[in-house]
Amino acid sequence: MNLFSIILLFFLSILAVHCSGAPAVDTNDDGSASDSGDSSDGDADTDTDGDSDTDTDTDTDTDTDTDTDTDTDTDTDVDTDPDSDTDPAADTDTDTDTDTDTDTDTDADTDTDTDSDTDVDSDTGEDSDTTCPFECVSAWQGCDGVEAADYQCANTRQICCDPGATDGDADTDTDADTDTDTDTDTDTDTDTDTDTDSDTDSDSDPDEGCTPPGDISPLFSFFVTSWEGMADSSGSTNGFGGDLGGLDGADEICRIAASRVCYGNRNWRAFLSTSSVDAIDRIGNGPWHDYHGDLLANDVSGLANNVRPAGGNHQTYMVDELGRIHDGASLDADGNGQADDDHDVLTGSNADGRFSGTSCDDWTSTTADSAMLGHLWPRGSGDRVSAENWINGHGNSRGCAAGIDQSMGGGESGTVGSGGGYGAIYCFVEN
């Protein structure tokens, strides 16, 4: 090969390389250029970024309920005998009840966070022809680490190298982040119940340290309350009237009166009837004796339905807790120089010792109409046998108000003493 041939081949190779980047051209029959495909890249590219972000935050609920209930009940009952010189008894009851309830309820509820992030990236390329849109290199050179694409180069001895882009790419990125904080429920129930019951009973013998009078009989088990005893117990010279504090209060009046002569430790009962209790059923079976030891009656049959008690010693009188005789002639308690007319005594009973129908509202009222009366000593003459009855003398009092009238013939109306008396009661030892 001569030098001219070598130079010619060199220029042809340069020309081939230069023409390799140009598109293929067809010619028509008339010699005009014809392009069966657009030389440009007719790519239809769709890029969708579908970002969906959902954030759900559920509340935290804390409920604290504290309930403290403290109930303190202190009951102090001091019962001191008003006659301190003869009865030093003191009865003290103290009750303390403490109830404490503490309820604590704490609820911490669900906290949920949900994050959803969805990215959809769609890249769709549709080319109008198969011409390489990238770099064409010599087949013997290769694509240098990248893949060859399925496109045609103008020079059939060259290949199309795809630098890494993908035609028709669909990229979906979904990020779902769910954070769930489950319910925390704390229940604290504290129940503190403290019951403190302190019961102090200081109920000494009411007659402790007391010396009985020398002339009192150990059989002492019956008396009628004196005017002085009723005045001391009530704190008034007019006495209690018809309000004796019910049967319990009347029994206590008897006990206090008996304690004046050191006999308060016996089971004393007032001989009184109410709408629900009969006097004859309150005093036991007998026998009963007065201060001096004289027999009143051996049993209840010697008391009920008898004008005077059957013992035979009390036909014309009764004896009080101090041993004094009440007969309408011997006693001048108020010191006015005249014998006391104190014959009326409260009973609320008929001659049989049962409820008569009137009792100053069961011995709780000073405003009620009246109460049935008995007679300490016979107050009448001739055939007025009823005027002699120790339980049911002559009928009802003139009222229930407190008052005293010991003058012969009676006095002011409306009080328990207006017919001649001071509101006295009979007292028996229940035995």
C-alpha positions as CSV (number, residue, x, y, z in Angstrom):
1,M,0.0,0.0,0.0
2,N,1.4,3.3,-1.0
3,L,1.3,6.5,1.1
4,F,-1.7,7.9,-0.8
5,S,-3.9,4.9,0.2
6,I,-2.9,5.2,3.8
7,I,-3.9,8.9,4.0
8,L,-7.2,8.1,2.3
9,L,-8.1,5.4,4.8
10,F,-7.3,7.8,7.7
11,F,-9.7,10.5,6.4
12,L,-12.5,8.0,5.8
13,S,-12.2,6.7,9.4
14,I,-12.4,10.3,10.7
15,L,-15.5,10.9,8.5
16,A,-17.2,7.7,9.8
17,V,-16.7,8.8,13.4
18,H,-18.0,12.3,12.7
19,C,-21.2,10.9,11.0
20,S,-21.9,8.4,13.8
21,G,-23.8,11.1,15.9
22,A,-26.1,12.1,13.1
23,P,-29.5,10.5,12.7
24,A,-30.2,8.1,9.9
25,V,-31.7,9.8,6.9
26,D,-33.9,8.3,4.3
27,T,-34.6,9.7,0.9
28,N,-37.7,9.7,-1.0
29,D,-38.1,8.8,-4.7
30,D,-37.7,12.5,-5.6
31,G,-34.5,12.7,-3.6
32,S,-35.9,14.7,-0.7
33,A,-35.1,13.8,2.9
34,S,-37.6,11.6,4.7
35,D,-37.5,11.0,8.5
36,S,-39.6,7.9,9.4
37,G,-39.2,8.9,13.1
38,D,-38.7,12.1,14.9
39,S,-35.1,12.7,15.5
40,S,-36.0,14.2,18.8
41,D,-36.7,12.1,21.9
42,G,-40.5,12.0,22.1
43,D,-40.5,11.0,25.9
44,A,-43.7,11.2,27.8
45,D,-42.5,11.7,31.4
46,T,-45.0,11.6,34.4
47,D,-43.6,12.2,37.9
48,T,-46.1,11.8,40.8
49,D,-45.2,12.4,44.4
50,G,-48.2,11.0,46.4
51,D,-47.2,12.1,49.9
52,S,-49.8,11.0,52.4
53,D,-49.1,12.1,56.0
54,T,-51.5,11.0,58.8
55,D,-50.9,12.0,62.4
56,T,-53.3,10.7,65.1
57,D,-52.8,11.8,68.6
58,T,-55.2,10.3,71.2
59,D,-55.4,12.2,74.5
60,T,-54.0,11.2,77.8
61,D,-56.7,11.3,80.5
62,T,-55.6,11.3,84.2
63,D,-58.5,11.1,86.7
64,T,-57.5,11.3,90.3
65,D,-60.4,10.9,92.8
66,T,-59.6,11.2,96.4
67,D,-62.4,10.8,98.8
68,T,-61.7,11.2,102.5
69,D,-64.6,10.7,104.9
70,T,-63.8,11.2,108.5
71,D,-66.6,10.7,110.9
72,T,-65.7,11.3,114.5
73,D,-68.4,10.7,117.1
74,T,-67.5,11.5,120.6
75,D,-70.2,10.9,123.1
76,T,-69.5,11.8,126.7
77,D,-72.2,11.1,129.3
78,V,-71.4,12.3,132.7
79,D,-74.0,11.3,135.3
80,T,-73.2,12.7,138.7
81,D,-75.5,12.4,141.6
82,P,-76.5,15.9,142.6
83,D,-76.4,14.9,146.2
84,S,-72.6,14.9,146.3
85,D,-72.5,14.7,150.1
86,T,-74.0,11.3,150.2
87,D,-73.5,9.9,146.7
88,P,-70.1,10.6,145.1
89,A,-71.0,8.4,142.1
90,A,-70.0,9.6,138.7
91,D,-70.9,7.7,135.5
92,T,-68.8,8.7,132.5
93,D,-69.3,7.1,129.0
94,T,-67.0,8.2,126.2
95,D,-67.4,6.8,122.7
96,T,-65.1,7.9,119.9
97,D,-65.9,6.5,116.4
98,T,-63.5,7.6,113.6
99,D,-64.2,6.3,110.0
100,T,-61.8,7.5,107.3
101,D,-62.2,6.3,103.7
102,T,-59.6,7.4,101.1
103,D,-60.2,6.4,97.4
104,T,-57.7,7.3,94.8
105,D,-58.3,6.4,91.1
106,T,-55.8,7.4,88.5
107,D,-56.4,6.5,84.8
108,A,-53.8,7.4,82.0
109,D,-55.4,6.5,78.7
110,T,-54.1,5.6,75.2
111,D,-51.7,7.9,73.3
112,T,-51.4,6.8,69.6
113,D,-49.4,8.6,67.0
114,T,-49.6,7.3,63.4
115,D,-47.5,8.8,60.6
116,S,-48.0,7.5,57.1
117,D,-45.7,8.9,54.3
118,T,-46.3,7.6,50.9
119,D,-44.3,8.8,47.9
120,V,-45.2,7.6,44.5
121,D,-42.7,8.6,41.8
122,S,-43.7,7.4,38.3
123,D,-41.5,8.2,35.4
124,T,-42.8,6.8,32.2
125,G,-40.9,7.5,29.0
126,E,-42.3,6.6,25.6
127,D,-39.9,7.4,22.7
128,S,-41.3,8.0,19.2
129,D,-38.4,6.0,17.7
130,T,-35.6,3.6,18.8
131,T,-32.7,6.0,18.2
132,C,-30.2,6.0,21.1
133,P,-30.8,9.0,23.3
134,F,-27.5,8.5,25.0
135,E,-23.9,8.0,24.0
136,C,-23.0,5.7,21.1
137,V,-19.6,4.1,21.4
138,S,-17.6,1.6,19.4
139,A,-18.7,-1.9,20.1
140,W,-15.1,-3.0,20.7
141,Q,-14.8,-0.1,23.3
142,G,-17.9,-1.2,25.3
143,C,-20.1,0.9,27.8
144,D,-17.4,1.1,30.5
145,G,-19.3,-0.2,33.5
146,V,-22.8,0.6,32.5
147,E,-25.3,-1.5,30.6
148,A,-26.0,-1.2,26.9
149,A,-29.5,0.0,26.1
150,D,-31.8,-1.5,23.6
151,Y,-31.5,1.4,21.1
152,Q,-29.9,1.7,17.7
153,C,-26.9,3.9,16.8
154,A,-26.5,5.3,13.3
155,N,-23.3,3.3,13.0
156,T,-24.2,-0.3,13.2
157,R,-20.8,-1.0,14.6
158,Q,-21.5,1.2,17.6
159,I,-23.7,0.5,20.7
160,C,-25.9,2.7,22.9
161,C,-24.7,3.1,26.5
162,D,-27.4,3.8,29.2
163,P,-25.7,5.8,32.0
164,G,-28.3,4.4,34.6
165,A,-31.6,6.0,33.9
166,T,-34.5,3.7,33.6
167,D,-37.3,4.4,31.3
168,G,-40.8,3.7,32.7
169,D,-39.6,3.9,36.3
170,A,-42.3,3.6,39.1
171,D,-40.9,4.5,42.5
172,T,-43.2,4.1,45.5
173,D,-41.9,5.1,49.0
174,T,-44.3,4.3,51.8
175,D,-43.3,5.3,55.3
176,A,-45.9,4.1,57.9
177,D,-44.9,5.1,61.5
178,T,-47.3,4.0,64.2
179,D,-46.6,4.9,67.8
180,T,-49.1,3.3,70.3
181,D,-48.8,4.1,74.0
182,T,-51.2,1.7,75.7
183,D,-53.6,2.7,78.5
184,T,-52.1,2.9,81.9
185,D,-54.7,2.4,84.6
186,T,-53.7,2.8,88.2
187,D,-56.4,2.2,90.8
188,T,-55.4,3.0,94.4
189,D,-58.2,2.3,96.9
190,T,-57.3,3.0,100.4
191,D,-59.9,2.4,103.0
192,T,-58.9,3.2,106.5
193,D,-61.6,2.5,109.1
194,T,-60.7,3.3,112.6
195,D,-63.2,2.6,115.3
196,T,-62.2,3.7,118.7
197,D,-64.7,2.9,121.3
198,S,-63.6,4.1,124.7
199,D,-66.2,3.3,127.2
200,T,-65.3,4.4,130.7
201,D,-67.9,3.6,133.3
202,S,-67.1,5.0,136.6
203,D,-70.2,3.9,138.4
204,S,-69.1,3.4,142.0
205,D,-71.5,2.3,144.6
206,P,-73.6,5.4,145.2
207,D,-73.6,4.6,148.9
208,E,-69.8,4.2,149.1
209,G,-68.5,6.2,152.0
210,C,-72.0,7.0,153.2
211,T,-73.2,6.1,156.7
212,P,-76.9,5.3,156.9
213,P,-79.0,6.8,159.7
214,G,-78.9,4.7,162.8
215,D,-82.7,4.2,162.9
216,I,-83.2,3.0,159.3
217,S,-84.2,-0.6,158.8
218,P,-82.1,-2.8,156.5
219,L,-85.5,-3.9,155.1
220,F,-86.1,-0.4,153.7
221,S,-87.8,-0.9,150.3
222,F,-90.6,1.6,150.1
223,F,-91.2,5.3,150.5
224,V,-93.0,8.4,149.2
225,T,-90.6,11.2,148.0
226,S,-90.4,14.1,150.3
227,W,-90.9,17.7,149.2
228,E,-87.3,18.5,149.9
229,G,-86.2,15.5,147.8
230,M,-88.3,16.6,144.8
231,A,-87.0,20.2,145.2
232,D,-83.4,19.1,145.3
233,S,-83.7,16.7,142.3
234,S,-85.5,19.3,140.1
235,G,-83.6,22.3,141.3
236,S,-86.8,24.1,142.0
237,T,-89.0,24.5,145.1
238,N,-92.0,23.8,142.8
239,G,-90.6,20.3,141.9
240,F,-91.0,18.7,138.5
241,G,-94.7,18.9,137.9
242,G,-95.9,16.2,135.4
243,D,-92.6,16.1,133.5
244,L,-90.6,13.5,135.4
245,G,-88.5,12.5,132.3
246,G,-90.7,9.5,131.6
247,L,-90.5,6.3,133.7
248,D,-86.7,6.3,133.5
249,G,-86.5,9.8,134.9
250,A,-88.9,8.9,137.6
251,D,-86.8,5.8,138.6
252,E,-83.8,8.0,138.8
253,I,-85.6,10.5,141.1
254,C,-86.3,7.5,143.4
255,R,-82.7,6.4,143.4
256,I,-81.4,9.9,144.2
257,A,-83.9,10.2,147.0
258,A,-82.9,6.9,148.5
259,S,-79.2,7.8,148.2
260,R,-79.8,10.6,150.8
261,V,-80.0,7.8,153.4
262,C,-77.3,5.6,151.7
263,Y,-79.7,3.2,150.0
264,G,-79.4,4.4,146.5
265,N,-77.7,1.1,145.3
266,R,-81.0,-0.8,145.3
267,N,-83.2,-1.4,142.2
268,W,-85.7,1.4,142.8
269,R,-88.8,1.8,140.6
270,A,-91.4,4.5,140.6
271,F,-95.0,3.3,141.1
272,L,-96.4,5.0,137.9
273,S,-98.5,3.8,135.0
274,T,-98.2,5.0,131.4
275,S,-100.1,4.2,128.2
276,S,-97.9,1.2,127.7
277,V,-96.8,0.1,131.2
278,D,-98.8,-0.6,134.4
279,A,-97.3,0.4,137.7
280,I,-98.3,-2.9,139.4
281,D,-96.0,-4.7,136.9
282,R,-92.9,-2.6,137.6
283,I,-92.2,-3.3,141.2
284,G,-91.6,-7.1,141.5
285,N,-93.2,-9.5,143.9
286,G,-92.6,-8.1,147.3
287,P,-92.5,-7.9,150.3
288,W,-91.9,-4.2,150.9
289,H,-91.1,-2.3,154.2
290,D,-90.9,1.3,155.0
291,Y,-87.9,3.2,156.5
292,H,-88.7,1.9,160.0
293,G,-89.1,-1.7,158.8
294,D,-92.9,-1.7,159.0
295,L,-94.6,-4.0,156.5
296,L,-96.4,-2.3,153.6
297,A,-97.5,-5.5,151.8
298,N,-96.2,-9.0,151.3
299,D,-97.0,-9.1,147.6
300,V,-98.9,-7.3,144.8
301,S,-102.2,-8.7,145.9
302,G,-101.8,-6.8,149.1
303,L,-101.5,-3.6,147.1
304,A,-103.9,-3.7,144.2
305,N,-107.6,-3.2,144.8
306,N,-107.1,-2.3,148.4
307,V,-108.1,1.0,149.8
308,R,-105.0,0.9,151.9
309,P,-102.0,-1.5,151.7
310,A,-102.7,-4.8,153.4
311,G,-99.7,-4.8,155.7
312,G,-101.8,-3.1,158.4
313,N,-99.4,-0.4,159.3
314,H,-100.3,2.3,156.8
315,Q,-104.0,2.8,157.2
316,T,-103.7,6.4,158.0
317,Y,-100.2,7.5,156.8
318,M,-97.2,6.9,154.5
319,V,-93.5,7.4,155.3
320,D,-90.9,9.3,153.2
321,E,-87.2,8.5,152.5
322,L,-86.2,10.4,155.6
323,G,-88.5,8.3,157.9
324,R,-91.0,11.1,158.4
325,I,-94.7,10.3,158.7
326,H,-97.2,12.0,156.3
327,D,-100.6,11.9,157.9
328,G,-101.9,15.5,157.6
329,A,-101.1,16.3,161.2
330,S,-97.5,15.5,162.1
331,L,-95.4,17.3,159.5
332,D,-94.7,21.0,158.9
333,A,-92.1,20.7,156.1
334,D,-92.5,24.3,154.9
335,G,-92.2,25.7,158.4
336,N,-95.3,27.9,158.3
337,G,-96.6,26.7,161.6
338,Q,-99.4,24.6,160.1
339,A,-99.6,20.9,159.4
340,D,-98.9,20.1,155.8
341,D,-101.8,19.1,153.5
342,D,-99.7,17.0,151.2
343,H,-102.1,14.1,150.6
344,D,-102.0,14.0,146.7
345,V,-99.5,11.7,145.0
346,L,-99.0,11.0,141.3
347,T,-99.8,7.5,140.2
348,G,-101.6,7.6,136.7
349,S,-103.3,4.4,137.9
350,N,-106.7,2.9,138.8
351,A,-107.2,1.1,142.1
352,D,-105.8,-2.1,140.5
353,G,-102.5,-0.4,139.7
354,R,-103.1,-0.2,136.0
355,F,-103.2,2.7,133.6
356,S,-106.1,5.1,134.3
357,G,-105.9,7.0,131.0
358,T,-104.2,10.2,132.3
359,S,-100.5,10.6,133.1
360,C,-99.3,14.0,131.9
361,D,-98.4,12.5,128.5
362,D,-96.6,9.5,130.1
363,W,-94.8,11.8,132.6
364,T,-93.2,14.0,130.0
365,S,-95.3,17.1,130.0
366,T,-96.1,20.1,132.2
367,T,-98.8,21.4,129.8
368,A,-101.0,18.3,129.5
369,D,-104.4,18.3,131.2
370,S,-104.0,16.1,134.2
371,A,-102.9,12.8,135.9
372,M,-104.6,10.4,138.2
373,L,-103.8,10.9,141.9
374,G,-103.6,8.7,145.0
375,H,-103.7,9.7,148.6
376,L,-100.9,9.4,151.1
377,W,-103.4,9.6,153.9
378,P,-107.2,9.5,153.9
379,R,-108.5,12.9,152.9
380,G,-112.3,12.8,153.4
381,S,-115.0,11.8,155.7
382,G,-118.2,9.8,155.9
383,D,-118.6,7.3,153.1
384,R,-116.1,8.8,150.8
385,V,-114.1,5.6,150.7
386,S,-112.4,6.7,147.4
387,A,-110.8,9.6,149.3
388,E,-108.9,7.1,151.3
389,N,-107.5,5.1,148.4
390,W,-103.7,5.2,148.2
391,I,-103.6,4.6,144.5
392,N,-106.7,6.2,143.1
393,G,-107.9,8.8,145.6
394,H,-110.4,11.1,144.0
395,G,-109.6,11.5,140.4
396,N,-107.3,13.6,138.3
397,S,-105.0,16.5,139.2
398,R,-106.0,20.0,138.3
399,G,-103.1,20.3,135.8
400,C,-99.6,19.1,135.1
401,A,-97.6,22.2,135.8
402,A,-95.0,22.3,138.5
403,G,-96.4,23.8,141.8
404,I,-96.7,23.2,145.5
405,D,-99.6,23.9,147.8
406,Q,-99.6,22.3,151.2
407,S,-102.2,24.5,152.8
408,M,-105.3,22.9,154.0
409,G,-108.0,23.1,151.3
410,G,-105.7,23.4,148.3
411,G,-105.0,26.5,146.3
412,E,-104.1,27.6,142.8
413,S,-105.4,25.4,140.0
414,G,-103.4,24.1,137.0
415,T,-100.6,22.5,139.0
416,V,-100.0,18.9,140.2
417,G,-100.0,20.3,143.8
418,S,-103.0,22.6,143.6
419,G,-105.3,20.1,145.4
420,G,-103.0,19.7,148.3
421,G,-99.4,18.4,147.6
422,Y,-96.2,18.9,145.7
423,G,-96.2,16.2,143.0
424,A,-94.8,13.3,145.1
425,I,-94.4,9.8,143.8
426,Y,-94.2,6.3,145.4
427,C,-90.9,4.4,145.2
428,F,-90.5,0.6,145.5
429,V,-87.5,-1.7,145.3
430,E,-88.2,-4.2,142.5
431,N,-87.6,-7.6,144.2
